[in-house]
Amino acid sequence: MDQKDTEMNEKGVSSSTSGVVVQVREKKGALRAAIPYMPFPVAVICLFLNTFVPGLGTFISAFTVLCGARTDLPDRHMCCVFWLNIAAAFIQIVTAIVMVGWIMSIFWGMDMVILASELQGAGRPSAALIAVLQT
């Protein structure tokens, strides 16, 4: 086994024992990247609104973009990101009839809370986040 690992390393191909670090980065679409980084309490409110009225929390989160909330689309204008969030809310409302929009709305709200927890604690989920996601 050691000889095979040595041969692979001599050829320039890394083996599993050579300590190669692989970094995985999520590629986000335009709608997903338009979700704003909001304060944690606002994100939790939007999650609950999205749970009971699909698209409402997403619609409200669109206005946080106009108030200066940061998104993962720094190269796009604020109004463009606002309209992307409005479009996401509209898609959630229209497709809620067949349950797709309701499920999408809940996941969208969970993404809002996750992004807010990253903003709040540099990626550490807080106790409040864990309590919200367990309910």
Backbone hydrogen bonds, N-H to C=O, Kabsch-Sander energy under -0.5 kcal/mol:
donor,donor_aa,acceptor,acceptor_aa,energy
5,D,1,M,-2.1
6,T,2,D,-2.3
7,E,3,Q,-2.3
8,M,4,K,-2.2
9,N,5,D,-2.0
10,E,6,T,-2.0
11,K,7,E,-1.4
12,G,9,N,-1.0
13,V,8,M,-2.0
14,S,12,G,-0.5
18,S,15,S,-1.1
22,V,20,V,-0.5
24,V,22,V,-0.5
25,R,23,Q,-0.5
28,K,26,E,-0.6
33,A,29,G,-2.7
34,A,30,A,-0.9
35,I,32,R,-1.2
37,Y,70,R,-3.2
38,M,36,P,-1.0
43,A,39,P,-2.1
44,V,40,F,-2.2
45,I,41,P,-2.1
46,C,42,V,-2.4
47,L,43,A,-2.1
48,F,44,V,-2.3
49,L,45,I,-2.5
50,N,46,C,-2.6
51,T,47,L,-1.7
52,F,48,F,-1.8
53,V,49,L,-3.1
56,L,53,V,-2.2
57,G,53,V,-0.5
59,F,55,G,-2.4
60,I,56,L,-2.3
61,S,57,G,-2.2
62,A,58,T,-1.2
63,F,59,F,-0.7
63,F,60,I,-1.0
64,T,60,I,-0.7
64,T,61,S,-0.6
65,V,61,S,-0.8
65,V,62,A,-0.6
66,L,62,A,-0.8
67,C,63,F,-0.9
68,G,65,V,-1.4
69,A,64,T,-2.5
70,R,37,Y,-0.6
72,D,33,A,-2.0
76,R,73,L,-1.1
81,V,77,H,-2.0
82,F,78,M,-2.2
83,W,79,C,-2.3
84,L,80,C,-1.8
85,N,81,V,-2.0
86,I,82,F,-2.1
87,A,83,W,-2.4
88,A,84,L,-2.1
89,A,85,N,-2.3
90,F,86,I,-2.5
91,I,87,A,-2.5
92,Q,88,A,-2.2
93,I,89,A,-2.3
94,V,90,F,-2.7
95,T,91,I,-2.3
96,A,92,Q,-0.5
96,A,93,I,-0.7
97,I,94,V,-0.7
98,V,95,T,-0.8
99,M,96,A,-1.5
100,V,95,T,-0.7
101,G,95,T,-2.1
103,I,99,M,-2.0
104,M,100,V,-2.7
105,S,101,G,-2.4
106,I,102,W,-1.9
107,F,103,I,-2.3
108,W,104,M,-2.5
109,G,105,S,-2.2
110,M,106,I,-2.2
111,D,107,F,-2.3
112,M,108,W,-2.0
113,V,109,G,-2.0
114,I,110,M,-2.4
115,L,111,D,-2.7
116,A,112,M,-2.2
117,S,113,V,-2.2
118,E,114,I,-1.9
119,L,115,L,-2.1
120,Q,116,A,-2.3
121,G,117,S,-2.9
122,A,118,E,-1.2
123,G,117,S,-0.5
124,R,121,G,-1.3
130,I,126,S,-2.0
131,A,127,A,-2.2
132,V,128,A,-2.3
133,L,129,L,-2.6
134,Q,130,I,-1.3
135,T,131,A,-0.7
135,T,132,V,-0.7
